[in-house]
Amino acid sequence: GSGKVYTLVVTNTGSTTQTVKVNANVCTDAVGNNNTASDTFTMVIDRTAPTVKITADKTSPTNASSIKYTFTFSEDVKGFAKEDITVTNGTAGEFTGSGKVYTLVVTNTGSTTQTVKVNANVCTDAVGNGNTASNEVSMVIDRTAPTVKITADKTSPTNANSITYTFTFSEDVKGFAKEDITVTNGTAGTFSGSGKVYTLVVTNSGSTTQTVKVNANTCTDAVGNGNTASNEVSIVIDRT
């Protein structure tokens, strides 16, 4: 510059508050009068990218048919849309929010591992800084019912006065009790077990056909899926 107007380019390397001023008596006019000090010009420089963290309203594993994910940014953003969210093994549904916080409901139709993430630079803060990539949330969705198979320690026919039946589930279950076992033509006795394997001793008093079975939804796995019905074991007892 020259005369009355001058310019200065000032560079910066990151977020800061930059000030520029001219001190008094650094130059003169045509007759030698020194300048007065300028005002101080303050410029806030924001070069910090907004971050985003994803959380879910369910814990993994879950048997929920829908999960609500929350996207929390470090500052208000603009331009963030449903299409900016990458969902694997799920269907993106209702999307809401503004400013720093947004939510998305994702539905599923069966057992899977669902992931949700936000890529970098899909939205900006007020001065145009693009966001950083989010964490990736991975949810194990278990909607598979535990199965159960019954076996006996005797073959049919038998003249044994007691038979031990074993109940083997496809995974650990909780809430399975002696009362959940339907016994026909026998007396349920000692019941034991935990996790995946249980046993029941059934006694009889004479010749008969004894049956043992477990109905559906008498117990659940860790996430609440009810069991399927078992096979029915039929033993011919011949004590004649």
C-alpha positions, 0 to 999 in steps of 0.5 A: 500500500501507499498513501492512506491505505495499506494491507497486510496478509497474516497467516495462521496454523490453527484455531486461535484468537488473533489480534492486529494493531498499530502503535502510536508514533510509527509514521507521520503525515506530510508535515511531521505529525505522528500517528495515534494508536489504532484500535485493536482488531480481534479475529477468532480463527476456528480451524477445529473440525467438529467431532461426532460420537454415536451412542445406542439406546440398547446394549449389545447383544440385544433382540430388539427389532429397532434401535435408536442411535444418537449422534452428538457433535462437539458443536452445532453443525449444518448440512447433516442428513439421514443420507450421511449415516452409513448403516450396515444390516439394518433399515434407516428410519425416522431421522430427527435433530438439529444443532449438536444432537440428532437421532436415527431409528434403525430396524432389523428383521433377524439376527445379524451384526449391525454397524452405524457410522458417519464418514468425515466431511459430510457436514460443517460447523458455522465457519465451514470446517468439515466434521471428523469421522465418527466412532463405529457402533457395532450391535449384535442382534440376536433374535434366534430362539434357543432350541432344546433336545431331549435324550434318555439314558435308557432305550425303548423298551426298558424295564427300568424303574427310573430314567434320567432325561437330559435337556440340551439347549443350543445356548445358555438359558435362564428360568428353566425349571422342573415345572417346565417339563411335561411328564406323562406316566411318570413321577418327576424327581431330581432336577439339576443343571444350569446353562445349556444342560439339565437333567431330570430323573423320572420314576414309574410304577409299572408298565406304561408308555412314558413321554417327556417334552418341553413346551415353547417359551418356558425359558429364555436366552440372555437377551430374552428370546423364548425357547422353541418346543423340544422333541417329544421322547417316548419310552415304552416301559415293560415291567410285566 
